[in-house]
Amino acid sequence: MGLFDFLGGGSDKGLKKHASRVADKRAQAPDRAESIRHLANLKNAGAVEALLVRFSYKVDPSIIDQEEKEDVFNAIVDSGADVALEPVRAYFRNPSRSVNWAIKILAHLVSTDELVDEILEVLAGMDVEYTRDPERKQQLIAALEDMRSPKIAPAVVRFLEDVNETSRFHAVGALLGQQARDGDPAAGSSGADQPNVLAVLAARLPVEESVRVKVRIADGLAEAGYVYEPGAARESAAKALPTDFAIDREGRVTRKK
């Protein structure tokens, strides 16, 4: 069923007109803004679905684009979870859609644990091989950098092998984000199914090809005070470290002064 088929059952006679205008990047900005306001006032699922389409394109100037998207974001969040959750979930799960705005909205509609589940469910259907447009996967992994859950590390560790450099970069960030900070023991990984994040990253460093990813790994290891045991692994890591890092006599990764 298409968007306008879904909207056809609504009681508002102007809904189709305003939905069409919001979906039209060539419409005049004041007209599109009027339609955004109209749909925002309806606060029903059809209006939310119509508003979500605005996140699928950009207009110039960028300040107008951002303002319109902020207005749409606020309108959908203000509609409440009872109205907005299912349309937003459907948009989020659509493989042709960018996910950044949907994630921001979901963060206001569901708990962090539920949002992690939503993201990991979509990521589970993605692999580490070449894809023509990896942006959606990159956005999903990047979003996990700011979340803490014991579910994240086991699901994300495989993306350290992703052929896309940016996906690997964000995978490192998401894994490092699961490390305990500020004396919070609950933040660290535990359990039989949990990878030792620092050990995994330490092993990845010598085989990683991207300097940017190596820097992120080395920075995380230095921040955590990771120590390489004497032996071949330490020697390989020392050779692979970016120029701003070194391994001291105790095997600890340090930043050069």
Sequence and secondary structure as in RCSB ss.txt:
>XXXX:A:sequence
MGLFDFLGGGSDKGLKKHASRVADKRAQAPDRAESIRHLANLKNAGAVEALLVRFSYKVDPSIIDQEEKEDVFNA
IVDSGADVALEPVRAYFRNPSRSVNWAIKILAHLVSTDELVDEILEVLAGMDVEYTRDPERKQQLIAALEDMRSP
KIAPAVVRFLEDVNETSRFHAVGALLGQQARDGDPAAGSSGADQPNVLAVLAARLPVEESVRVKVRIADGLAEAG
YVYEPGAARESAAKALPTDFAIDREGRVTRKK
>XXXX:A:secstr
  HHHHHTT S TTHHHHHHHHT TTS HHHHHHHHHHHHHH SHHHHHHHHGGGG   SSHHHHHHHHHHHHHH
HHHH HHHHHHHHHHHHH TTS  HHHHHHHHHHS HHHHHHHHHHHHTT  SS  S  HHHHHHHHHGGG   T
THHHHHGGGGG SSHHHHHHHHHHHHTTS  TT GGGS  STT   HHHHHHHHGGG   HHHHHHHHHHHHHHT
 B  TTHHHHHHHHHS TTEEE TTSBEEE  
